[in-house]
């Protein structure tokens, strides 16, 4: 539950801000990027150990997504190297390179399964060969690789991963991914990737060229609004996850769900013009929604 193009939900696009995350080395760059997310990656309300584990997970997701989105050279080979690092971790060998060094400790201390990490890598492999999704069902299958594994791993960090909770988490994570797709329509189209189902473009009579315009047409706004409504329905279905949790797990997940709801509100306030405007959730609104969810209110 907590990028340009396809990415895990822990990795938002890099907005042109000062200072630029791309110009920052190491841990500081990671912290700047984390602050640009739609939701708190590792809330200050959480104990240091939980923040460390969530940051390690974020570091892995960020690294893999940066490889898939912007690395020069053979990206497939680089993704294979990331998988090899997982081989080392799960075979008990030392991994001195960051972020795998930090991830190794988190995997060991939280007893995290390998499968979700492999799916995150597979999502980025898919991004190298798939640039369009014909149907919503196809896009949901992609989100099962790029988004849903993050939620399972977050629950694992808190020792709260049960089949029922993972199913609810999948709804929340897919919703967060759909909202990022909605925010990033122009950026993704410029990169040659479209994460809006082709069937929906046809339904709203939107051409791919419309996604490269300086401002959203009425059709593009209607299309984005439709996708945002889908995401909000998924968030509503997944909200029960917050109620099922206790303690710091509830605090963290309430923040993720609240970030999604606040993002949907920001998109609606911008009248779904994601080409001429840059709708983003405010921290205060996210915090207010998170408190309501934690208290059992929506």
C-alpha positions as a Markdown table, in Angstrom:
| # | Residue | x | y | z |
|---|---|---|---|---|
| 1 | Unk | 0.0 | 0.0 | 0.0 |
| 2 | Unk | 2.6 | 2.2 | 0.1 |
| 3 | Unk | 5.9 | 5.7 | -10.9 |
| 4 | Unk | 6.4 | 8.0 | -14.5 |
| 5 | Unk | 4.9 | 4.9 | -16.2 |
| 6 | Unk | 4.3 | 1.6 | -14.5 |
| 7 | Unk | 5.5 | 1.3 | -10.9 |
| 8 | Unk | 4.5 | -0.1 | -7.6 |
| 9 | Unk | 2.2 | 2.0 | -5.6 |
| 10 | Unk | 4.9 | 2.8 | -3.1 |
| 11 | Unk | 6.6 | 4.8 | -5.9 |
| 12 | Unk | 4.9 | 7.9 | -7.2 |
| 13 | Unk | 6.0 | 10.0 | -10.1 |
| 14 | Unk | 9.0 | 12.4 | -9.6 |
| 15 | Unk | 7.4 | 15.8 | -9.8 |
| 16 | Unk | 9.6 | 18.8 | -10.8 |
| 17 | Unk | 10.2 | 20.2 | -7.4 |
| 18 | Unk | 13.1 | 21.6 | -5.5 |
| 19 | Unk | 15.2 | 19.9 | -4.4 |
| 20 | Unk | 14.9 | 17.3 | -7.1 |
| 21 | Unk | 14.9 | 13.7 | -5.8 |
| 22 | Unk | 16.9 | 12.6 | -8.8 |
| 23 | Unk | 19.7 | 14.9 | -7.7 |
| 24 | Unk | 19.9 | 13.6 | -4.2 |
| 25 | Unk | 22.2 | 10.8 | -3.2 |
| 26 | Unk | 21.4 | 7.8 | -1.0 |
| 27 | Unk | 19.1 | 7.9 | 1.9 |
| 28 | Unk | 18.3 | 11.6 | 1.6 |
| 29 | Unk | 17.1 | 11.2 | -2.0 |
| 30 | Unk | 15.0 | 8.3 | -0.8 |
| 31 | Unk | 13.4 | 10.4 | 1.9 |
| 32 | Unk | 12.6 | 13.2 | -0.5 |
| 33 | Unk | 11.0 | 10.8 | -2.9 |
| 34 | Unk | 9.0 | 9.3 | -0.1 |
| 35 | Unk | 7.6 | 12.7 | 0.8 |
| 36 | Unk | 6.3 | 13.1 | -2.8 |
| 37 | Unk | 3.9 | 10.1 | -2.4 |
| 38 | Unk | 0.2 | 10.4 | -2.2 |
| 39 | Unk | 0.3 | 8.8 | 1.3 |
| 40 | Unk | 2.7 | 8.6 | 4.2 |
| 41 | Unk | 5.2 | 5.8 | 3.4 |
| 42 | Unk | 6.5 | 5.5 | 6.9 |
| 43 | Unk | 4.5 | 7.7 | 9.3 |
| 44 | Unk | 6.3 | 9.4 | 12.1 |
| 45 | Unk | 3.5 | 8.0 | 14.3 |
| 46 | Unk | 5.0 | 4.6 | 13.9 |
| 47 | Unk | 7.9 | 3.1 | 16.0 |
| 48 | Unk | 11.3 | 3.4 | 14.6 |
| 49 | Unk | 11.6 | -0.3 | 13.8 |
| 50 | Unk | 8.4 | -0.3 | 11.7 |
| 51 | Unk | 9.6 | 2.9 | 9.9 |
| 52 | Unk | 12.9 | 1.2 | 9.1 |
| 53 | Unk | 11.1 | -1.9 | 7.6 |
| 54 | Unk | 8.7 | 0.2 | 5.6 |
| 55 | Unk | 11.5 | 2.4 | 4.3 |
| 56 | Unk | 13.5 | -0.8 | 3.3 |
| 57 | Unk | 10.5 | -2.0 | 1.4 |
| 58 | Unk | 10.1 | 1.4 | -0.3 |
| 59 | Unk | 13.8 | 1.4 | -1.2 |
| 60 | Unk | 13.4 | -1.9 | -3.0 |
| 61 | Unk | 10.3 | -0.8 | -4.8 |
| 62 | Unk | 11.9 | 2.5 | -5.8 |
| 63 | Unk | 15.0 | 0.8 | -7.1 |
| 64 | Unk | 13.2 | -1.8 | -9.2 |
| 65 | Unk | 10.8 | 0.8 | -10.6 |
| 66 | Unk | 13.6 | 3.1 | -11.5 |
| 67 | Unk | 15.3 | 0.3 | -13.4 |
| 68 | Unk | 12.0 | -0.5 | -15.2 |
| 69 | Unk | 11.3 | 3.2 | -16.0 |
| 70 | Unk | 14.5 | 4.9 | -16.7 |
| 71 | Unk | 17.7 | 2.8 | -16.4 |
| 72 | Unk | 20.0 | 3.0 | -19.5 |
| 73 | Unk | 21.1 | -0.2 | -21.1 |
| 74 | Unk | 19.4 | -3.6 | -20.9 |
| 75 | Unk | 16.7 | -3.2 | -18.4 |
| 76 | Unk | 15.7 | -6.9 | -18.5 |
| 77 | Unk | 19.2 | -7.8 | -17.5 |
| 78 | Unk | 19.2 | -5.3 | -14.7 |
| 79 | Unk | 15.9 | -6.7 | -13.4 |
| 80 | Unk | 17.4 | -10.1 | -13.5 |
| 81 | Unk | 20.2 | -8.8 | -11.3 |
| 82 | Unk | 17.5 | -7.6 | -8.8 |
| 83 | Unk | 16.1 | -11.1 | -8.8 |
| 84 | Unk | 19.6 | -12.4 | -8.2 |
| 85 | Unk | 19.9 | -10.2 | -5.2 |
| 86 | Unk | 16.7 | -11.8 | -3.8 |
| 87 | Unk | 18.3 | -15.2 | -4.5 |
| 88 | Unk | 21.2 | -14.1 | -2.3 |
| 89 | Unk | 18.9 | -12.8 | 0.5 |
| 90 | Unk | 16.7 | -15.9 | 0.6 |
| 91 | Unk | 19.7 | -18.3 | 0.5 |
| 92 | Unk | 21.1 | -16.5 | 3.6 |
| 93 | Unk | 24.1 | -14.9 | 1.8 |
| 94 | Unk | 25.3 | -11.4 | 2.5 |
| 95 | Unk | 24.1 | -8.6 | 0.3 |
| 96 | Unk | 26.3 | -5.5 | 0.9 |
| 97 | Unk | 24.6 | -3.3 | -1.7 |
| 98 | Unk | 21.9 | -0.8 | -0.7 |
| 99 | Unk | 18.9 | -1.2 | -0.8 |
| 100 | Unk | 19.3 | -5.0 | -0.6 |
| 101 | Unk | 21.3 | -4.8 | 2.6 |
| 102 | Unk | 18.4 | -3.1 | 4.4 |
| 103 | Unk | 15.8 | -5.3 | 2.8 |
| 104 | Unk | 17.7 | -8.4 | 3.9 |
| 105 | Unk | 17.3 | -7.4 | 7.5 |
| 106 | Unk | 13.6 | -6.6 | 7.1 |
| 107 | Unk | 12.9 | -9.9 | 5.3 |
| 108 | Unk | 14.7 | -11.8 | 8.1 |
| 109 | Unk | 13.2 | -10.0 | 11.0 |
| 110 | Unk | 9.6 | -9.9 | 9.6 |
| 111 | Unk | 9.8 | -13.4 | 7.9 |
| 112 | Unk | 8.5 | -12.0 | 4.6 |
| 113 | Unk | 7.7 | -14.3 | 1.7 |
| 114 | Unk | 9.6 | -14.0 | -1.5 |
| 115 | Unk | 6.6 | -14.2 | -3.9 |
| 116 | Unk | 5.4 | -10.6 | -3.6 |
| 117 | Unk | 9.0 | -9.3 | -4.3 |
| 118 | Unk | 9.1 | -11.5 | -7.4 |
| 119 | Unk | 5.8 | -10.1 | -8.6 |
| 120 | Unk | 7.1 | -6.5 | -8.3 |
| 121 | Unk | 10.0 | -7.4 | -10.5 |
| 122 | Unk | 7.7 | -9.1 | -12.9 |
| 123 | Unk | 5.6 | -6.0 | -13.2 |
| 124 | Unk | 8.6 | -4.1 | -14.4 |
| 125 | Unk | 9.5 | -6.8 | -16.8 |
| 126 | Unk | 6.0 | -6.6 | -18.2 |
| 127 | Unk | 6.4 | -2.8 | -18.6 |
| 128 | Unk | 9.2 | -3.4 | -21.1 |
| 129 | Unk | 7.0 | -5.3 | -23.5 |
| 130 | Unk | 3.4 | -4.2 | -22.7 |
| 131 | Unk | 2.4 | -0.6 | -23.2 |
| 132 | Unk | -1.4 | -0.9 | -23.6 |
| 133 | Unk | -4.2 | -2.7 | -21.8 |
| 134 | Unk | -7.2 | -3.6 | -23.8 |
| 135 | Unk | -9.6 | -4.2 | -20.9 |
| 136 | Unk | -10.1 | -3.2 | -17.3 |
| 137 | Unk | -9.6 | -6.9 | -16.4 |
| 138 | Unk | -6.2 | -6.8 | -18.1 |
| 139 | Unk | -5.2 | -3.7 | -16.2 |
| 140 | Unk | -6.4 | -5.3 | -12.9 |
| 141 | Unk | -4.1 | -8.3 | -13.7 |
| 142 | Unk | -1.2 | -5.9 | -14.1 |
| 143 | Unk | -2.0 | -4.2 | -10.8 |
| 144 | Unk | -1.9 | -7.7 | -9.2 |
| 145 | Unk | 1.8 | -7.6 | -10.0 |
| 146 | Unk | 2.6 | -3.9 | -9.6 |
| 147 | Unk | 0.5 | -2.9 | -6.6 |
| 148 | Unk | -1.1 | -5.7 | -4.6 |
| 149 | Unk | 2.2 | -7.3 | -3.5 |
| 150 | Unk | 3.1 | -4.1 | -1.6 |
| 151 | Unk | 0.1 | -4.4 | 0.6 |
| 152 | Unk | 0.8 | -8.0 | 1.4 |
| 153 | Unk | 4.3 | -7.1 | 2.4 |
| 154 | Unk | 3.2 | -4.2 | 4.5 |
| 155 | Unk | 0.8 | -6.5 | 6.4 |
| 156 | Unk | 3.7 | -8.9 | 6.8 |
| 157 | Unk | 5.8 | -6.2 | 8.4 |
| 158 | Unk | 3.1 | -5.8 | 11.1 |
| 159 | Unk | 2.5 | -9.5 | 11.5 |
| 160 | Unk | -1.0 | -9.0 | 10.2 |
| 161 | Unk | -1.1 | -10.9 | 6.9 |
| 162 | Unk | -4.1 | -13.2 | 6.8 |
| 163 | Unk | -5.9 | -14.4 | 3.6 |
| 164 | Unk | -8.9 | -12.2 | 4.4 |
| 165 | Unk | -6.8 | -9.1 | 5.0 |
| 166 | Unk | -4.7 | -9.7 | 1.9 |
| 167 | Unk | -7.9 | -9.8 | -0.1 |
| 168 | Unk | -9.0 | -6.5 | 1.2 |
| 169 | Unk | -5.5 | -5.1 | 0.8 |
| 170 | Unk | -5.5 | -6.0 | -2.8 |
| 171 | Unk | -8.6 | -3.8 | -3.4 |
| 172 | Unk | -6.9 | -0.9 | -1.6 |
| 173 | Unk | -3.6 | -1.3 | -3.5 |
| 174 | Unk | -5.2 | -1.6 | -6.9 |
| 175 | Unk | -7.3 | 1.5 | -6.1 |
| 176 | Unk | -4.1 | 3.4 | -5.2 |
| 177 | Unk | -2.5 | 2.3 | -8.5 |
| 178 | Unk | -5.5 | 3.4 | -10.5 |
| 179 | Unk | -5.4 | 6.8 | -8.9 |
| 180 | Unk | -1.7 | 7.2 | -9.8 |
| 181 | Unk | -2.5 | 6.1 | -13.3 |
| 182 | Unk | -5.1 | 8.9 | -13.4 |
| 183 | Unk | -2.7 | 11.5 | -12.1 |
| 184 | Unk | 0.0 | 10.5 | -14.6 |
| 185 | Unk | -2.0 | 10.2 | -17.8 |
| 186 | Unk | 0.1 | 12.8 | -19.7 |
| 187 | Unk | 3.4 | 11.7 | -18.3 |
| 188 | Unk | 2.8 | 8.1 | -19.1 |
| 189 | Unk | 1.5 | 8.9 | -22.6 |
| 190 | Unk | 4.6 | 10.9 | -23.3 |
| 191 | Unk | 6.7 | 7.9 | -22.3 |
| 192 | Unk | 4.7 | 5.8 | -24.7 |
| 193 | Unk | 2.6 | 3.9 | -22.2 |
| 194 | Unk | -1.1 | 4.1 | -21.5 |
| 195 | Unk | -2.6 | 2.7 | -18.3 |
| 196 | Unk | -6.2 | 3.5 | -19.2 |
| 197 | Unk | -8.0 | 0.5 | -20.7 |
| 198 | Unk | -8.4 | 0.8 | -24.5 |
| 199 | Unk | -12.1 | -0.2 | -24.2 |
| 200 | Unk | -12.6 | 2.9 | -22.0 |
| 201 | Unk | -10.9 | 5.2 | -24.4 |
| 202 | Unk | -13.2 | 3.9 | -27.1 |
| 203 | Unk | -16.3 | 4.3 | -24.8 |
| 204 | Unk | -15.5 | 8.0 | -24.1 |
| 205 | Unk | -14.3 | 8.6 | -27.7 |
| 206 | Unk | -10.8 | 9.6 | -26.6 |
| 207 | Unk | -7.9 | 9.3 | -29.0 |
| 208 | Unk | -4.4 | 8.6 | -27.7 |
| 209 | Unk | -3.4 | 12.0 | -29.1 |
| 210 | Unk | -5.8 | 13.6 | -26.7 |
| 211 | Unk | -3.7 | 12.3 | -23.8 |
| 212 | Unk | -0.8 | 14.5 | -25.1 |
| 213 | Unk | -2.7 | 17.7 | -25.2 |
| 214 | Unk | -1.8 | 20.7 | -22.9 |
| 215 | Unk | -5.3 | 20.5 | -21.2 |
| 216 | Unk | -7.8 | 17.7 | -20.9 |
| 217 | Unk | -10.8 | 17.7 | -23.3 |
| 218 | Unk | -14.3 | 17.0 | -22.0 |
| 219 | Unk | -13.9 | 13.4 | -23.1 |
| 220 | Unk | -10.6 | 12.9 | -21.3 |
| 221 | Unk | -12.0 | 14.4 | -18.1 |
| 222 | Unk | -15.0 | 12.1 | -18.3 |
| 223 | Unk | -12.7 | 9.1 | -18.8 |
| 224 | Unk | -10.4 | 10.1 | -15.9 |
| 225 | Unk | -13.5 | 10.7 | -13.7 |
| 226 | Unk | -14.8 | 7.2 | -14.6 |
| 227 | Unk | -11.5 | 5.6 | -13.6 |
| 228 | Unk | -11.4 | 7.6 | -10.4 |
| 229 | Unk | -14.9 | 6.4 | -9.5 |
| 230 | Unk | -13.7 | 2.8 | -10.0 |
| 231 | Unk | -10.8 | 3.4 | -7.6 |
| 232 | Unk | -13.0 | 5.0 | -5.0 |
| 233 | Unk | -15.3 | 1.9 | -5.1 |
| 234 | Unk | -12.4 | -0.3 | -4.5 |
| 235 | Unk | -11.2 | 1.9 | -1.6 |
| 236 | Unk | -14.7 | 1.7 | -0.1 |
| 237 | Unk | -14.6 | -2.1 | -0.4 |
| 238 | Unk | -11.1 | -2.2 | 1.2 |
| 239 | Unk | -11.9 | 0.2 | 4.0 |
| 240 | Unk | -12.9 | -2.8 | 6.2 |
| 241 | Unk | -9.2 | -3.7 | 6.3 |
| 242 | Unk | -8.6 | -0.7 | 8.6 |
| 243 | Unk | -11.3 | -1.9 | 11.0 |
| 244 | Unk | -9.8 | -5.4 | 11.1 |
| 245 | Unk | -6.5 | -4.1 | 12.3 |
| 246 | Unk | -5.2 | -2.9 | 15.7 |
| 247 | Unk | -2.3 | -0.8 | 17.0 |
| 248 | Unk | 0.3 | 0.5 | 14.7 |
| 249 | Unk | -0.9 | -1.6 | 11.7 |
| 250 | Unk | -4.2 | 0.3 | 11.9 |
| 251 | Unk | -2.4 | 3.6 | 12.0 |
| 252 | Unk | -0.3 | 2.8 | 8.9 |
| 253 | Unk | -3.1 | 1.3 | 6.8 |
| 254 | Unk | -5.5 | 4.2 | 7.7 |
| 255 | Unk | -2.9 | 6.5 | 6.3 |
| 256 | Unk | -2.6 | 4.6 | 3.0 |
| 257 | Unk | -6.4 | 4.5 | 2.5 |
| 258 | Unk | -6.7 | 8.1 | 3.5 |
| 259 | Unk | -4.1 | 9.1 | 1.0 |
| 260 | Unk | -6.1 | 7.4 | -1.8 |
| 261 | Unk | -9.3 | 9.1 | -0.7 |
| 262 | Unk | -7.6 | 12.5 | -0.5 |
| 263 | Unk | -6.1 | 11.9 | -4.0 |
| 264 | Unk | -9.5 | 11.2 | -5.4 |
| 265 | Unk | -10.9 | 14.4 | -3.9 |
| 266 | Unk | -8.0 | 16.4 | -5.4 |
| 267 | Unk | -8.7 | 14.9 | -8.8 |
| 268 | Unk | -12.4 | 15.8 | -8.5 |
| 269 | Unk | -11.6 | 19.3 | -7.3 |
| 270 | Unk | -9.4 | 19.7 | -10.5 |
| 271 | Unk | -12.4 | 18.6 | -12.5 |
| 272 | Unk | -10.3 | 15.6 | -13.6 |
| 273 | Unk | -8.1 | 17.8 | -15.8 |
| 274 | Unk | -4.8 | 15.9 | -15.2 |
| 275 | Unk | -3.2 | 17.4 | -18.3 |
| 276 | Unk | -3.5 | 21.1 | -17.6 |
| 277 | Unk | -3.3 | 20.8 | -13.8 |
| 278 | Unk | -1.4 | 18.7 | -11.2 |
| 279 | Unk | -3.9 | 17.6 | -8.6 |
| 280 | Unk | -2.3 | 16.2 | -5.5 |
| 281 | Unk | -3.7 | 15.5 | -2.0 |
| 282 | Unk | -2.9 | 17.9 | 0.8 |
| 283 | Unk | -1.2 | 16.5 | 3.9 |
| 284 | Unk | -3.8 | 18.1 | 6.3 |
| 285 | Unk | -6.7 | 16.5 | 4.4 |
| 286 | Unk | -5.0 | 13.2 | 4.3 |
| 287 | Unk | -4.4 | 13.3 | 8.1 |
| 288 | Unk | -8.0 | 14.3 | 8.8 |
| 289 | Unk | -9.3 | 11.4 | 6.7 |
| 290 | Unk | -6.8 | 9.0 | 8.3 |
| 291 | Unk | -8.0 | 10.0 | 11.8 |
| 292 | Unk | -11.6 | 9.4 | 10.8 |
| 293 | Unk | -10.7 | 5.9 | 9.4 |
| 294 | Unk | -8.8 | 5.1 | 12.6 |
| 295 | Unk | -11.8 | 6.1 | 14.6 |
| 296 | Unk | -14.1 | 4.0 | 12.5 |
| 297 | Unk | -15.6 | 6.8 | 10.4 |
| 298 | Unk | -15.3 | 7.6 | 6.7 |
